[in-house]
């Protein structure tokens, strides 16, 4: 239990966001039709693509090239 509390204390922004999301679901009107799954899947795909670029070192290479071209 102390680990969970410690995690939420360490990630204060996430904790506040979670509490506000729960409150808004309880107070406000919420429907599953509000969720745009097309956008969620597009963002998930982009996250996977960026993770792949990071693992092969492409992002570091692009960053180094930009630093070298700038100076």
Beta strands, then each sheet from edge to edge (+ up, - down):
end
